[in-house]
Amino acid sequence: MSEHRDPDFDVVIVGGGIVGIYQLYRALEAGFTATLLEAGDGVGGTWYWNRYPDARFDSESYTYAYLFSKELFDDWEWQEHFAGQPEIERYLNHVVDRFDLRRHIRLGTRVTSAVFDETSATVTVLPPVSTKGLTIEDAPRRAEEVRGLIARAIGAPTSESSSAPPPPPTEPAAAS
Ligand SMILES: Cc1cc2nc3c(=O)[nH]c(=O)nc-3n(C[C@H](O)[C@H](O)[C@H](O)COP(=O)(O)OP(=O)(O)OC[C@H]3O[C@@H](n4cnc5c(N)ncnc54)[C@H](O)[C@@H]3O)c2cc1C
C-alpha cells in the first residue's frame, strides 16, 4: 500500500493571520511554490478568532491596512475610523480573494510537528492533520500549554514539574 504524501512546497506557512497572508502573497510573487496551513476554518487569525461584542482595532484602520499594493490600499474604503472585527475579517478575506490566494490555503489544518532534515535541507510538516480548530472551550487548555512551553524555554518550573504554589507578589520598594 502506498503511503499518502502531500506535495512538496518551497515554502510552508503556518497560520492565516495578517502576517501569514502577507507571507503567502510574497512567496508566490517571488515565484516559490507555497501553501498556507491554518487551524481555523477561516482566514484572519486574531480577527477570525476574536468575535466578542465590539471587538475592534485600537489602531486607526488605515494604518493597519497592507501597503504592498497601492490599488488595494486605494480600493478599500474603511467604514469606521477604528474598524470592528466583522469589517477587518471582511478586509482580510477580500485580500485573499483579490490576489487569488485561497487556492493555496488549507483551512482546518493544525500543524502538529515540523522536522528539519539536515541532509536534504527539508522541513517535513506533519501530519498535517485535519482538525476542527480551536473552540472557546479549548482556550484554558491552550493557555496552559503555552505557559508550559514558555516555562520550559526559560528553564522555569512548569505546572507538571512543580506543585508548589507560586510565591506571593512582592511589595514595590518604597520611594526614598
Ligand atoms: C482583540 C485584539 C485587538 C487587537 N488590536 C490591534 C490593533 O488595533 N492594532 C494592532 O496593530 N494590533 C492589534 N492586535 C494584535 C494582533 O494580534 C496583530 O495585529 C495581528 O493580527 C497578528 O497577526 P498574526 O498573523 O501575526 O497572528 P494571528 O492573527 O494570531 O494569526 C495566527 C494564526 O495562526 C494559526 N495557527 C497557530 N498555530 C497553528 C498551527 N500549529 N497550525 C496551523 N495554524 C496555526 C492560528 O489559528 C491563527 O489563525 C490585536 C489583537 C487582539 C487579540
The ligand as a Tripos MOL2 file, in Angstrom:
@<TRIPOS>MOLECULE
LIG
   53    58     1     0     0
SMALL
NO_CHARGES

@<TRIPOS>ATOM
      1 C1         -8.6020   41.8670   20.4520 C.3       1 LIG1
      2 C2         -7.3290   42.2570   19.7570 C.ar      1 LIG1
      3 C3         -7.2080   43.5350   19.2260 C.ar      1 LIG1
      4 C4         -6.0240   43.9010   18.5610 C.ar      1 LIG1
      5 N1         -5.9480   45.1570   18.0390 N.ar      1 LIG1
      6 C5         -4.8420   45.5180   17.3700 C.ar      1 LIG1
      7 C6         -4.7410   46.8160   16.7750 C.ar      1 LIG1
      8 O1         -5.6510   47.6290   16.8610 O.2       1 LIG1
      9 N2         -3.6210   47.1360   16.1110 N.ar      1 LIG1
     10 C7         -2.5780   46.2500   16.0070 C.ar      1 LIG1
     11 O2         -1.5690   46.5750   15.3870 O.2       1 LIG1
     12 N3         -2.6710   45.0070   16.5440 N.ar      1 LIG1
     13 C8         -3.7480   44.6320   17.2140 C.ar      1 LIG1
     14 N4         -3.8240   43.3760   17.7760 N.ar      1 LIG1
     15 C9         -2.6880   42.4810   17.6300 C.3       1 LIG1
     16 C10        -2.9600   41.4810   16.5070 C.3       1 LIG1
     17 O3         -2.9320   40.1930   17.0360 O.3       1 LIG1
     18 C11        -1.9290   41.6430   15.4180 C.3       1 LIG1
     19 O4         -2.0680   42.9610   14.9020 O.3       1 LIG1
     20 C12        -2.0720   40.6810   14.2430 C.3       1 LIG1
     21 O5         -3.4190   40.3770   13.9720 O.3       1 LIG1
     22 C13        -1.2880   39.4180   14.4720 C.3       1 LIG1
     23 O6         -1.2890   38.7250   13.2510 O.3       1 LIG1
     24 P1         -0.5020   37.3840   13.0230 P.3       1 LIG1
     25 O7         -0.7630   36.9510   11.6240 O.co2     1 LIG1
     26 O8          0.9110   37.5710   13.4440 O.co2     1 LIG1
     27 O9         -1.0720   36.3430   14.0760 O.3       1 LIG1
     28 P2         -2.5540   35.8350   14.3480 P.3       1 LIG1
     29 O10        -3.5530   36.8250   13.8960 O.co2     1 LIG1
     30 O11        -2.5560   35.4320   15.7940 O.co2     1 LIG1
     31 O12        -2.6880   34.5640   13.4360 O.3       1 LIG1
     32 C14        -2.0280   33.3700   13.7250 C.3       1 LIG1
     33 C15        -2.8010   32.2440   13.0790 C.3       1 LIG1
     34 O13        -2.0110   31.0580   13.1470 O.3       1 LIG1
     35 C16        -2.8680   29.9690   13.3690 C.3       1 LIG1
     36 N5         -2.0620   28.8940   13.9630 N.ar      1 LIG1
     37 C17        -1.3640   28.9390   15.1250 C.ar      1 LIG1
     38 N6         -0.7320   27.7590   15.3320 N.ar      1 LIG1
     39 C18        -1.0490   26.9720   14.2780 C.ar      1 LIG1
     40 C19        -0.7050   25.6350   13.9140 C.ar      1 LIG1
     41 N7          0.0910   24.8800   14.6820 N.pl3     1 LIG1
     42 N8         -1.1980   25.1200   12.7640 N.ar      1 LIG1
     43 C20        -1.9980   25.8710   11.9670 C.ar      1 LIG1
     44 N9         -2.3600   27.1480   12.2660 N.ar      1 LIG1
     45 C21        -1.8940   27.6880   13.4000 C.ar      1 LIG1
     46 C22        -3.9310   30.4940   14.3130 C.3       1 LIG1
     47 O14        -5.1180   29.7430   14.2350 O.3       1 LIG1
     48 C23        -4.1120   31.9220   13.7760 C.3       1 LIG1
     49 O15        -5.1660   31.9790   12.8490 O.3       1 LIG1
     50 C24        -4.9640   42.9890   18.4450 C.ar      1 LIG1
     51 C25        -5.1050   41.6990   18.9980 C.ar      1 LIG1
     52 C26        -6.2600   41.3320   19.6380 C.ar      1 LIG1
     53 C27        -6.3840   39.9380   20.2160 C.3       1 LIG1
@<TRIPOS>BOND
     1     1     2 1
     2     2     3 ar
     3     2    52 ar
     4     3     4 ar
     5     4     5 ar
     6     4    50 ar
     7     5     6 ar
     8     6     7 ar
     9     6    13 1
    10     7     8 2
    11     7     9 ar
    12     9    10 ar
    13    10    11 2
    14    10    12 ar
    15    12    13 ar
    16    13    14 ar
    17    14    15 1
    18    14    50 ar
    19    15    16 1
    20    16    17 1
    21    16    18 1
    22    18    19 1
    23    18    20 1
    24    20    21 1
    25    20    22 1
    26    22    23 1
    27    23    24 1
    28    24    25 2
    29    24    26 1
    30    24    27 1
    31    27    28 1
    32    28    29 2
    33    28    30 1
    34    28    31 1
    35    31    32 1
    36    32    33 1
    37    33    34 1
    38    33    48 1
    39    34    35 1
    40    35    36 1
    41    35    46 1
    42    36    37 ar
    43    36    45 ar
    44    37    38 ar
    45    38    39 ar
    46    39    40 ar
    47    39    45 ar
    48    40    41 1
    49    40    42 ar
    50    42    43 ar
    51    43    44 ar
    52    44    45 ar
    53    46    47 1
    54    46    48 1
    55    48    49 1
    56    50    51 ar
    57    51    52 ar
    58    52    53 1
@<TRIPOS>SUBSTRUCTURE
     1 LIG1         1 GROUP 0 **** ****
